Every structure is written in structure tokens, then in C-alpha cells.
Amino acid sequence: MAVVGMGIAVPGASDPEEFWKLVCGGSPVFDEPRQRYALENFWSADADAQDRSYSRVSGFLHNFRPHPRLAREIAAGTFDTGEQNPVWLRHCLLQAGDTCTARGTDRYAYYVGSSTLAGQRTDEAALIESVALHTAEHRPGVGPAGQNGTDRERLRGLLQRHYGHGGATPMDTLPHRVARTAATGLLPDDCEFAVVDAACSSSLYTIALGARSLLAGDCDIAYCGGVSGVSPRYNITFAKLRGLTRSGDVRVFDRDADGTLFSDGAAVVALKRLDRALADADPVLGVLLGFGGSADGRGTAIYAPNPNGQRRCLDLAWRDAGVTADDIDWVVAHGTGTTVGDAVELRTLADASRPVTLRCSSHKSLFGHSAWSSGAVSVIELLMALRQEKIPAQHRFAEPAPAAESGRGVCVPVVETPWPRDDRRSRIGGVSAFGFGGTNAHLLIGDRAPAGSARSAVIGDSDPVVLLAWTAHLPGDPDTEELARFVRGGPVPGPRTFGASYPAPPFEDMRLPPPTVRATDPAQLMALRTMALFIAEHGELWSSMRASTGVVAATSGPPVSGADNLVRCYAAEVADLLDGADRTAFDEFLNELRSTTPPTTKDTLPGLLPNIIAARIANRHDLGGGTMLTDTGSTSGLTAVHTAVRLLAWQELDMALVLGVSPTSRPDFASLIGVDPERVAEGAFLMALSRESVALAHGLDPLARLTSTWSTTPHPPHTSPIGSGLQGMTFLGADGVLAVLRAVYAGGDHAVVGPKSDEAGPVITLSPTAKGHPTTRNSR
């Protein structure tokens, strides 16, 4: 696979050449937010101040210069600049496409790393919906039953004028809509698409998914990358982990390191098969050689890095590429400037490479941590180093931190190092990204393909992906027979929701202390409870393959408890916008909220991050395969199944747990994502998938075979759209997982599940195994 285009926007640099000059120049680009938000409303010099950050600076894209075409679109008013993330992402897509030759028959894949916590506008949209609804409820004579619609609309308008949305639709700030908006007119609306959330390793996972799609022949060009923006709430939550620098200086690997700083950022690479790139005479900026993805598994805490998980992803990438540490010249590290994280990374890399000494450095000392886009930003640094034939120095570095002493087998270059082309061997570099929650990724890139490294797809019909077992977690705890009737097409059993608040699962399901549970979003708690129900019914099917079992979760929209935390963080600013009866009503709402929602603590960020839905399962049950979350709106569940089927077919995993979660029907949440709250059903569905050969080798009886393709509209008439037969109800992002389960019991030779007729998306085909169709609940 060849990289044939790249685009980037980070603080101080609006193209790869500017970025490279800053990487080599050594001057940090951190600044205060200026017009982005009012710092005084979110900052305090007291690190213990409630719902405040102690850091005044971050990496902001203050002087962003858009791609010429984008600049023309902005000037003509044909592209909205009301939100930063789609603007930055479109800029990068245009740059990456400048050197990528396209043909009229080309099929595309488009993968974006992002999150509902990766943008200031998404936070503000959620804040507006929550404050407008609950303040209106607390006005005299209204109350929850009345919900004064006039007051709510008036308050929404007032807040939108301050927070920059105007008449924008709130759901347009969600990641899948942002990604689609950025690609409008550049990529086909029906191209293969997913938003991937694996925290800081997200954009490396998107590159791996794009490369595998090319390898399998499912697309001709893949655009992969990520986008992330600084928000005051994210800085507040990370400050409570004591993860932000107090000095304002990011010193990666250094003895004076005291934390990181987050930055705006977007980065995209364009991929083709190498033979196609050469035929098109496109510039080959680098060749993808191997990828490894892993989870930390069980560790001391969900946010504490685990060397075992990091070592696993390095080994997988090196094995995938057929190389050893002797072949690798340089690793662009995750290196964020946090003392524990940097020390673990250096020690792990040193242990993996001994007796070889590897060069290792990180640009985050200059640009900060661009979070969901950071892996792709590091890839572009590596590609520029290949082009410029030199490895940049590690800036802001004097002496290794004491905690990193055992990582001295790694060389942190303090001066620029020549990296000339060599006719005898490939120049190879690695890129590491370690996501919050223990989601790890490592990608190897060379200046050419090593001799004899031609690859072919492993996907085929000889070893199909199979469904092994499933379970569901619904309000009212319906028994197995009730669930079986529901999955076979019956009505939703029991209540539609879990009530005003989700009840905490038993301690044995979670192994979390009460303060952590109170700070943890219902979607994460539901994931742990659903997993416990699965084990009670089926046992730990993965017990002999924990290291190669991964989790792909699906949901839609931001974490529901995130809105409550936002109100706490923005309370002073919101209060200043209101007066009279509105201010009184807001104060009453705020007092109620503070009595039930704890202040921001070290548990808040891990409790809110959507990717932790999958990571909680891996951590609790010691699973080592890669974990991620997919959020593509109504097709999220199908996208999760589609992704898991591919990971299994590509032999990235031996077992995949696919979880769809519909965590809440709260009116403010429903309004944000554009659905009727009375139509939302709460619950979760979990499936265990594997390859047939793996299942049979472990004595497991498959229920059905699954294949997955990407289909454009309209769908064949025999396709059952997700959500069909649910009596007008929706399980939001979990609908696709439920639809696949229902298709298992549909009978006949084949059952096909796809998105609604007006949408493109994954189409899952199910067929009987040698034992035929399952007919009873116990056959699961």
C-alpha cells in the first residue's frame, strides 16, 4: 500500500512543508484561546478548584490558512465556517487529493478518527439543549410535565447566539455529520465510510482499515485520518487527572516533564495499492509495511498505560511487516510529556528492541497532543522525514526522566540525524499511538517495499466469519425466553427505559469503587453489565484466546452524562447570560444537578470518553485485541458488525465481541441527535463472532455465517433495513446489531440486513452453518 497524498492543519502550520519547518525549528506554538472561549470562565490557578483547569495555554489553530479551493468556497459562501472541525478536515482532504490521480470508475473508502468529545461546537450544542430544556422546566408554573416549548426555544436561541451556532442544526456537530460535511463534493456520498473512536490511536486505526480495504480489493483510493479540537471541558477533565503541564512547557521524555497540552489538529493521507500508484505516476510518499493493534487488558486503572499491551502491538506490527528491530531506523513515539506514560513507552520499546538501540522522538513538545488526529500527524512527520532524508531532533529535551532510566536502550536524538536513501535496504520508521483506556496501535512505513513483500488479501469463503452466541440487556431484566421472542420479531419486552437514571450494576460486574461508578456514563456501565450477562449464559468463550479477542462497540451521539458535566463546567458563563426568571430557573436547575452530578475528578474523563465503552470490557476481562467504537449515526451498529467481520477475516482478531448500546432517551440527548425521545428504547446487545476454523478448533458451535459488503443505494428488495419491525421504536446506534440478530432467526437460505433504503452502508448477509438454522434460545 502506498501513501500518495497528505494534508495537515496544526497550530502554526497549514501544510506539510510548514509543519516540517516547525518540527525542525524547535519553537513551541502554545497560546491562550483568545476569541475561541473566555479563559476566565474555565481557568483557576488553584489546581483543586471545582470544574476548572489550571492550564492557560493549548495549541490553537489561530492562524489557519485554508486550501485555495476551500478559501474560494468560504469566500463564495458555499461552505459554512461555523464549526472548525469540518473546515480543517476538508482542507486536509483537498491537500491529500492534490497529488492523487483519480479515475471515473474509482471506488473510495473514507475513514475518520474522531469523537463526540473532540470538538468545542459539539460540547456547546449539547450544553445548549440541556440548559434550554431544564431551565424552561424550572420556570414558575411549568415543571417537567409542562415543558414550556416557547421558553425552551427562546432560551435555545439566546444560547446559540452566544455559542456561535445561530440557526444550525445541533446534530450537524456530531462526528459522522462533520466528516460527511467535510467530504461533500470531494468524495461520493455512498463511499465506504466510518468514524472510528479509539481515542489517541484513532487515526492510525483508520489508516489500517483503509489499507486492508484496498488490499481486499473493496476500494481503489482510501482517505484516512482524523480531526480533533481543543475544548475547555476536555482541558478541565484532563487537568483533574493532573495530566496537563503546570509550567506550560511540554518536555517529552525529559526529567523536567510535568504533563502535556492538547492541540487542534487534522491530518489525512491518501492511500492506493502500490502498483496502481506507479501506474498513475503518483508520488509514492511512503509504503505501508505492517500494522499492529492491541488493548492493554487488565491493569491498575483504565487510564494507566500497560507495557504488556504496548509490547503486543509492536510485536504484531513487526510480524505483520516481516521485520525485526534491526530493520527499523526510527520510531515516531506517542510521547506526550506525561511522566508515567513516557517512561512506560521508552521501557517497552527498549525491551522489545534490545540489543538494538532505536531512535525515538516526538513532536508533541512543540505542537502538543492533537488527540484523535495525532497518529496521522505523526505519520506525516515520518513521510516528510523520508522525503527530506533526515530525522529531526527531539526539542525541549535535556536529560531522561528518572522513571525512564530502564528505557536508556532507546536513543532520543538531540541533534538532527541524516537519513539518506540506501540502495541496499529500505528505510523504515514506526509510528506509535496509545489511546486513553489502553487502545494501542503501531504502524510501520518504509520508503519502498522490501523484496518479496507482495501481499494479498486473506479474505475468502474458505474460513467464513460465524456468530457464536449473543445476549441482550434490557429494562425490566426480561428472562431468556422473553428475549428470544423479542429477537424473533416480538415486541420490546418490559419497559422502554431503565428510568430516570440507570441503576448501577453489581460490584462483581464492574469491580469499580462507588465514586468511579458515579462519574461513569451509563453506556459504559451497560457494557459491563451486558458482558456479565453473556458470561452467565455462555461462559467465557474467549478464555483460551484472550490476547486475540477484541471489542468493537457502537453507539450514537455523545455520552449522556457528559451534558451534566458540561453544565457544571460552563455554569458561571451560562449564568452571566441569563437574568430575571431565567436566571432563577437556571440556578434551581444547577443546584439540583450539582446534588446528583459530582464535580469533575480524575474519574470524569475516563467515565465520559465514548471509546472507553469497549475498553472497559477489555480491561475488566483482560482482553488483548484491539478495541474501538464506531459512530455513524443510525448505521453505527451495522458499521460495528462490518468492521468486526473484516478484522476477523483479515486475521487481525480470532474473536470479536460486538456491542451495540442505546444508553438513554433523555429529551435533551434526543434533541441533540435529532430523534423523538418517545421513540427511543434503552438497552444493549452483545454478539461473539469468530472464524469458523477457530470456533471448531475450540469446540464452539456456530449459529450462522456472516459476510459483509459495502452497498450503495438502492438496496436489493430482499434486504431488511435496520430498525424494521420495531413498532416505531429505535435502539439508536444498537439497531444494526439487533437487526443482525433478528436475521439469524429469519429462516431460509440467506438473510440480508442493510441500512434504510435512502442510505448507503454495510450490508450483512447471514447463511446457515452446516447444522442449519438455530431454532431455540438454548441453541445460542
Secondary structure, DSSP 4 states (H G I P E B T S, - for coil): -EEEEEEEEBTTBSSHHHHHHHHHH-----B--GGGS-GGGTB-SSTTSTT-BS---BB--TT----HHHHHHHHHTSS--SSHHHHHHHHHHHHHHTT----TT--EEEEEE--TTS-HHHHHHHHHHHHHHHHHHTSTTTHHHH--HHHHHHHHHHHHHHHT-TT--GGGGSHHHHHHHHHTTTS-TTSEEEEEE-GGGHHHHHHHHHHHHHHTTS-SEEEEEEEE---HHHHHHHHTTT-B-SSS---TTBTT---B-BB-EEEEEEEE-HHHHHHTT----EEEEEEEEEE--S-S-TTS--HHHHHHHHHHHHHHHT--GGG--EEE----S-HHHHHHHHHHHHHHHTTSPEEEE-THHHH-B-GGGHHHHHHHHHHHHHHHTEEPP-SS-SSB-GGGGGGTTEE--SS-EE----TTS--EEEEEEEETTTEEEEEEEESSPPTT--------TTS-EEEEEEEEE-TT---HHHHHHHHTT-PPPS-SS--SSPPPPPHHHH---HHHHHTS-HHHHHHHHHHHHHHHHH--TTTT-GGGEEEEEE--SS-HHHHHHHHHHHHHHHHHH--HHHHHHHHHHHHHHHHHSPPP-TTHHHHH-TTHHHHHHHHHHT--S-EEEE--GGGHHHHHHHHHHHHHHTTS-SEEEEEEEE----HHHHHHHT--GGGB--EEEEEEEEEHHHHHHTT---SEEEEEEEEPSSPPTTEEETTTTSTT-B-GGGHHHHHHHHHHTS-SS-EEEES-TT--EEEEEEEEBTTB---SGGG-
